Amino acid sequence: MEPFCITERSLADALRGAAGKGTIRGTRFHVGRREHVYNLGQPDAHIYLVESGQVKTLTHTRDGKQCLLSIHGPGDVFGESSVLAANRTETAQAMQVTTLVQVRVAQIMNDCDPPLREALIGHMANRLLEQQQMIANLVTMDSEHRLAALLVNLGKKVGKRRDQTALIRDRITQEELAEMVGTTRSRVGYFLKRFSVAGVVHRTEDAHLCIHIAELTDYLENSSVSTGW
């Protein structure tokens, strides 16, 4: 498991442990598909633990173009920017019916249990490293390799692991992948066909995306660079 996945799960476990001891109190609630958890610019002093379902965070460019930032599945924590900013810098939207636990940041910062605060700090530090890697990928990789890197990351983060494969059962559209990679939907479709021919990605009979982690990582590191950005 990647370091970021480990720290994210550590924070989730620390939140559950603190709730079990009664040192923090969370609010469990349900969000319907496409409903917003919070919106850009909205005051919100909470972090959120995904119990079931899937949530995406997104923002918009000055010309109104949507930019998908991240996808969070069961066991993931999101909304940690509320530690630093009073108002939301992104929008969080449920991709399917989702159950969340909402915890006030002040409870964590004032909690007398240091491991919980340490878990939050570790989570935020690794989130920063993840964002730095994404920026590096934008600068140093073409769109095909950015898509490969994204699929490897999604497979490790939200995929159901079996040996060296990861099955993404939740539907992620080519348009959403294109938003995360910074390219067009048609290019994503073209690259997915290339990955399929290379044997590093395939669709199951139920149309779920199955990612061969080791093979796609090798493809990412050793394949020739494509011509289109």
C-alpha positions in Angstrom: 0.0 0.0 0.0 1.2 3.5 -0.9 2.3 5.8 2.0 -0.6 8.2 1.4 -3.1 5.3 1.6 -1.5 4.2 4.8 -1.7 7.6 6.5 -5.3 8.1 5.2 -6.4 4.8 6.8 -4.4 5.7 9.9 -6.5 8.9 10.3 -9.7 7.0 9.7 -8.7 4.4 12.3 -7.7 7.2 14.8 -11.1 8.9 14.2 -13.0 5.7 14.9 -10.8 5.0 18.0 -11.4 8.5 19.4 -15.1 8.2 18.7 -15.2 4.8 20.5 -13.5 6.3 23.6 -16.0 9.3 23.5 -13.3 11.9 23.1 -14.8 13.2 19.8 -18.3 13.0 18.5 -19.2 12.7 14.8 -22.5 13.0 12.9 -23.4 10.3 10.5 -25.5 11.3 7.5 -26.4 10.2 4.0 -25.9 12.0 0.7 -27.8 11.2 -2.5 -26.1 10.7 -5.8 -24.9 14.0 -7.3 -25.8 15.9 -4.1 -23.2 18.3 -2.7 -21.6 17.7 0.7 -20.3 21.3 0.7 -19.6 24.0 -2.0 -16.8 26.2 -3.0 -16.6 29.3 -0.8 -18.9 27.8 1.9 -17.9 28.2 5.5 -17.3 24.7 6.9 -15.2 23.6 9.9 -15.4 19.8 9.5 -13.6 16.8 8.0 -15.5 13.9 6.6 -15.0 10.1 6.8 -16.5 8.0 3.9 -18.2 5.0 5.4 -19.8 3.8 2.1 -20.2 5.2 -1.4 -17.9 7.6 -3.3 -17.3 11.4 -3.3 -15.4 13.6 -5.7 -13.9 17.0 -5.0 -13.8 19.5 -7.8 -13.3 23.2 -8.6 -13.7 25.4 -11.6 -11.3 27.5 -13.7 -11.9 31.2 -14.3 -13.6 30.4 -17.6 -16.0 28.0 -15.9 -14.3 24.7 -16.9 -14.7 22.0 -14.3 -11.6 20.4 -12.8 -11.9 17.1 -10.9 -9.4 17.1 -8.1 -9.8 13.7 -6.4 -12.1 10.7 -5.7 -12.6 9.3 -2.3 -14.1 5.9 -1.4 -14.9 3.9 1.8 -12.3 4.5 4.5 -11.0 7.8 3.0 -11.0 11.1 4.7 -11.5 14.4 2.9 -12.2 18.1 3.7 -9.0 18.5 5.7 -8.4 22.0 4.1 -10.8 23.3 6.8 -7.9 23.1 9.2 -6.3 26.0 7.3 -9.2 27.8 5.6 -12.5 29.0 7.0 -14.2 28.7 3.6 -14.1 25.8 1.2 -11.6 25.9 -1.6 -13.4 23.2 -3.5 -16.8 21.5 -3.9 -17.5 17.9 -2.7 -20.1 15.9 -4.5 -21.4 12.4 -4.0 -20.9 10.1 -7.1 -23.4 7.6 -5.7 -25.5 7.3 -2.5 -22.9 7.8 0.2 -22.7 7.6 4.0 -20.4 10.0 5.7 -19.3 10.9 9.2 -18.8 14.6 9.8 -16.3 15.6 12.6 -15.6 19.2 13.7 -11.9 20.1 13.3 -12.0 21.9 16.6 -12.7 18.6 18.4 -9.6 17.0 16.8 -7.3 20.0 17.6 -8.6 20.2 21.2 -8.6 16.4 21.7 -6.4 15.3 24.6 -5.3 12.2 22.6 -2.1 13.2 20.7 -2.2 10.2 18.3 -5.3 11.7 16.6 -3.7 15.0 16.0 -0.6 13.3 14.8 -2.6 11.2 12.4 -4.3 14.4 11.0 -0.9 16.1 10.6 0.5 13.0 8.8 -2.5 12.9 6.6 -2.2 16.6 5.6 1.6 16.2 5.0 1.0 13.3 2.7 -1.8 15.1 0.9 0.7 17.8 0.2 3.1 15.3 -1.2 0.4 13.8 -3.4 -0.5 17.3 -4.8 3.2 18.0 -5.5 3.5 14.7 -7.4 0.4 15.6 -9.4 2.0 19.0 -10.3 5.2 17.2 -11.3 3.3 14.8 -13.5 1.6 17.8 -15.3 5.0 19.3 -16.0 7.0 16.2 -16.9 4.5 13.7 -18.4 2.3 13.7 -21.5 -1.4 13.0 -21.2 -1.1 9.3 -21.8 1.4 8.8 -19.0 -0.6 11.1 -16.7 -3.6 8.8 -17.3 -1.5 5.8 -16.6 -0.3 7.3 -13.3 -3.8 8.3 -12.4 -5.2 4.8 -13.0 -2.4 3.2 -10.9 -3.2 5.7 -8.1 -7.0 5.1 -8.3 -6.4 1.3 -8.4 -4.4 1.5 -5.2 -6.8 4.0 -3.5 -10.3 2.9 -4.4 -9.9 -0.4 -6.3 -10.6 -3.9 -4.8 -7.1 -5.5 -4.8 -6.5 -9.1 -5.9 -2.9 -10.1 -6.3 -1.5 -7.5 -8.8 -4.9 -6.3 -10.1 -7.3 -3.7 -8.8 -11.0 -3.8 -9.8 -12.8 -0.4 -9.8 -16.4 -1.3 -9.3 -17.7 2.2 -9.0 -18.3 3.9 -12.4 -15.8 6.6 -13.3 -16.5 8.1 -16.6 -14.0 9.0 -19.3 -15.0 12.6 -18.9 -14.1 12.5 -15.2 -10.8 10.9 -16.0 -10.2 13.6 -18.6 -10.8 16.3 -16.0 -8.3 14.8 -13.7 -5.7 14.2 -16.3 -6.2 17.6 -18.1 -7.0 16.3 -21.6 -10.1 15.5 -23.7 -12.6 12.7 -23.4 -11.7 11.4 -26.8 -8.0 11.2 -25.9 -8.8 9.3 -22.8 -10.8 6.8 -24.8 -7.9 6.4 -27.3 -5.4 5.9 -24.5 -7.6 3.3 -22.7 -7.8 1.3 -26.0 -4.0 1.4 -26.2 -3.7 0.2 -22.6 -6.2 -2.6 -23.3 -4.2 -3.7 -26.3 -1.0 -3.7 -24.2 -2.8 -5.9 -21.6 -2.4 -3.4 -18.7 -6.1 -2.5 -18.4 -9.3 -4.4 -19.3 -13.0 -4.2 -18.9 -14.8 -7.0 -17.1 -18.1 -8.5 -18.3 -19.9 -6.1 -16.0 -18.0 -3.2 -17.7 -15.9 -2.6 -14.5 -12.4 -1.3 -15.1 -9.7 -3.8 -14.0 -6.2 -2.4 -13.7 -3.0 -4.6 -13.7 -1.0 -2.5 -11.3 2.5 -4.0 -11.9 2.1 -4.1 -15.7 0.6 -0.6 -15.9 3.4 0.7 -13.7 6.0 -1.0 -16.0 4.2 0.4 -19.0 4.3 3.9 -17.4 8.0 3.7 -16.8 9.1 2.0 -20.0 6.6 2.8 -22.8 7.5 5.4 -25.5 6.1 8.9 -25.1 3.0 9.7 -27.1 2.8 12.7 -29.3 -0.3 14.4 -27.9 -0.8 16.5 -24.8 
